Amino acid sequence: MTTNPLKSAKARVIAFYLPQFHPIPENDQAWGKGFTEWTNVAKAKPLFPGHNQPKIPADLGFYDLRLPEARQAQTDLAREYGIEGFCYWHYWFAGKRVLERPFNEVLKSGEPNFPFCLAWANQTWTGIWHGCPDRVLIEQTYPGLADYTTHFYTLLDAFTDPRYITVEGKPLFLVYNPEELPDPKQFTDCWRDLAIKSGLNGLYLIGVARHEYWFPEANGFDASVIINPDYVFTQSSARILPEKQGLTKVKQKFSSFSSRRFYQKHKQFSDYPLLYSYEKAIKCAFKGSHPYFLTYPCIFPNWDNTPRTGIYGLVFLKSTPDLFRVHLQEAIDTVSERESEKQLIFIRSWNEWAEGNYLEPDLKFGKAFLEVIRDEIYS
């Protein structure tokens, strides 16, 4: 197992990684033959004056993650600019896995030789961000201990891989929405027990929270991460009134986005996406950090999910490498007094192109966001 290989780095920077960008039967059936996230990215259009769409990849191009050359090029770039490892989103629906091929091939082949960990994206797959809010594609259920056990052993080869990222010698694993677990401690107790029985030192479990009132230790987790930009969506100080952008037809009334109910209301009352100021948002990004338990910062370089959602989306305006530098500096300050093992900073994300949420080079900024990471982590 790996500890922090970047001994001179100020922090351990881990980027969330979407293992999509290749066709799968489920997406073929739901959205049409050959669908990938690139489908949404390529068809995106500007929805208001000054709206920067479509976003076009630069150095890596429109890659296919079935190709080992594409995965190697990603990790070469990440390593060069100070990313310690990728946190692959992992999808498990009571024994059914989806989008597993890229990670499985990384695991089985041993390449790329680049650190990784996993995060269980444990939400139901719906069509909410594709204009079909009532369409359930794959429902997330929690059958109980037998399923938790099967789930753990399915991932044991990953946990024992020498590339797997650890904290205190324990494999690092995240749960995207721990509040949806019917009995969180049943899950965490089960997995910790199975880890010890399997010869591991245990597990280091982080729950992804959307507010500061979720207590990780009470729910069986070691720590939390306040996920951004989800958290700052609720901060009204970051909202931009549509008329400030010259969008006079807009009748937006709502500041939260996290439910189907919101989506339906937004559809009724809005002609344009919800708009946020990136500069204002990063000022309140870590307000959810709590003094009584360990919370890790999550930073985001940009956000515009209108390629998926159209007018029902959310856009952070005027994200720039200079502002991202300020965001990263604050995150570094947040973890600077911690022991090196726990100087974790999560970035959302490496390659969420249809959310406009990525570090990979594009035609507008090139490698500028990556250069910020390299400069600040090693300065």
FENGI-V211260 format. One record per backbone hydrogen bond with DSSP energy under -0.5 kcal/mol. NH is the residue of the N-H (numbers start at 0). CO is the residue of the C=O. E is the energy in kcal/mol with one decimal. If there is no record, write none. Layout:
nh-><NH NH>
co-><CO CO>
e-><E E>
This chain:
nh-><1 4 6 8 9 11 12 13 13 14 15 16 18 19 27 28 29 30 31 31 34 38 39 40 41 42 43 43 50 52 55 57 60 62 64 66 67 69 70 71 72 73 74 75 76 77 78 79 80 81 82 83 83 84 85 86 87 87 88 89 90 91 92 95 97 103 104 105 106 107 108 109 113 114 115 116 117 118 119 120 120 121 124 125 126 126 129 130 131 134 135 136 136 137 140 147 148 149 150 151 152 153 154 154 155 157 158 159 160 163 164 165 166 169 170 171 172 173 174 175 177 179 180 183 185 186 187 188 189 190 191 192 193 194 195 196 197 198 199 203 204 205 206 207 208 208 213 214 215 218 218 219 220 221 222 223 224 225 226 226 230 232 232 233 233 234 235 237 238 239 243 244 244 245 246 247 249 250 262 263 264 265 266 267 268 269 273 275 276 277 277 280 281 282 282 283 283 284 286 288 292 295 296 298 303 304 306 307 307 308 309 311 312 314 315 316 316 318 323 324 325 326 327 328 329 330 331 332 333 334 335 337 341 342 343 344 345 346 347 348 349 351 352 354 355 356 358 359 361 362 365 367 370 371 372 373 374 375 376 377 378>
co-><163 2 4 5 376 342 10 11 344 84 346 86 16 17 23 24 25 26 26 27 31 35 35 36 37 38 39 40 47 50 53 360 57 60 20 63 65 66 66 67 68 69 70 71 72 73 74 75 76 78 77 12 81 12 114 14 85 116 16 118 97 89 95 92 90 99 100 101 102 103 104 105 111 83 162 85 171 87 173 89 118 119 137 123 131 134 126 127 126 131 133 124 134 124 138 143 144 145 146 147 148 149 150 151 151 154 154 155 157 160 115 1 169 166 201 164 203 117 205 119 174 176 177 180 182 182 183 184 185 186 187 188 189 190 191 192 193 195 194 170 202 172 222 174 206 224 210 212 213 214 215 216 215 204 204 293 206 295 208 224 226 228 229 229 230 231 233 234 235 274 240 240 241 242 241 245 246 268 258 259 260 261 262 263 264 265 312 314 237 275 316 276 277 278 279 279 280 281 283 285 289 223 343 345 354 313 303 304 353 304 305 308 309 273 302 275 314 315 319 320 321 322 323 324 325 326 327 328 329 330 331 334 338 339 341 11 296 13 298 346 15 356 350 351 352 351 349 349 365 55 361 364 366 367 368 369 370 371 372 373 374>
e-><-1.8 -0.6 -1.3 -2.0 -2.0 -3.7 -0.8 -0.6 -2.7 -2.0 -2.7 -2.6 -0.7 -1.2 -2.4 -2.5 -1.9 -3.0 -0.6 -1.5 -1.8 -1.4 -0.7 -2.2 -2.7 -1.2 -0.6 -0.8 -2.2 -1.5 -0.5 -2.4 -0.9 -1.6 -1.7 -2.1 -0.5 -0.6 -1.6 -2.4 -2.1 -1.9 -2.0 -2.6 -1.8 -2.5 -2.8 -1.9 -1.4 -1.4 -2.4 -2.4 -0.5 -1.1 -1.8 -2.7 -0.7 -2.3 -2.4 -3.4 -0.5 -0.5 -3.2 -1.6 -0.8 -2.7 -2.4 -1.9 -2.8 -2.7 -2.2 -1.4 -1.9 -0.5 -1.5 -1.9 -0.9 -2.2 -3.0 -2.8 -0.8 -1.6 -2.7 -0.7 -0.8 -1.9 -2.1 -0.8 -2.9 -1.7 -0.7 -2.8 -0.6 -1.4 -0.5 -2.2 -2.6 -2.2 -2.7 -2.4 -2.3 -1.7 -1.0 -1.1 -0.6 -0.6 -2.3 -1.8 -1.4 -1.8 -2.8 -1.2 -2.4 -1.6 -0.8 -2.3 -2.5 -1.9 -2.0 -2.8 -0.6 -1.8 -1.1 -0.6 -0.6 -1.7 -2.7 -2.9 -1.9 -2.4 -2.6 -2.2 -2.4 -2.3 -2.0 -2.3 -1.4 -1.7 -2.5 -3.0 -0.7 -2.3 -2.3 -2.8 -0.7 -2.3 -0.8 -0.7 -0.7 -0.7 -1.2 -1.4 -2.8 -2.3 -1.3 -2.1 -1.8 -0.9 -2.3 -1.0 -2.4 -1.2 -0.6 -0.5 -1.4 -1.3 -0.9 -2.1 -1.4 -2.2 -1.8 -0.5 -1.9 -1.2 -2.0 -1.2 -1.4 -0.7 -1.9 -2.2 -2.0 -3.4 -2.2 -1.3 -2.0 -1.6 -2.5 -2.7 -3.0 -0.6 -1.9 -2.5 -2.3 -0.6 -0.6 -0.6 -1.4 -0.5 -1.2 -1.7 -0.7 -2.8 -0.6 -2.7 -3.7 -1.6 -0.6 -1.3 -0.8 -1.9 -2.5 -1.6 -1.6 -2.6 -2.6 -3.3 -0.6 -0.5 -2.4 -1.9 -1.3 -2.1 -2.7 -2.6 -2.0 -1.7 -2.6 -2.3 -1.9 -1.3 -0.9 -1.6 -1.9 -1.6 -1.0 -2.6 -2.4 -2.4 -2.7 -0.7 -3.3 -1.7 -1.7 -1.0 -1.4 -2.6 -1.7 -1.6 -0.8 -2.1 -1.8 -2.0 -2.6 -1.6 -1.5 -2.4 -2.6 -2.5 -2.8 -1.6 -0.8>
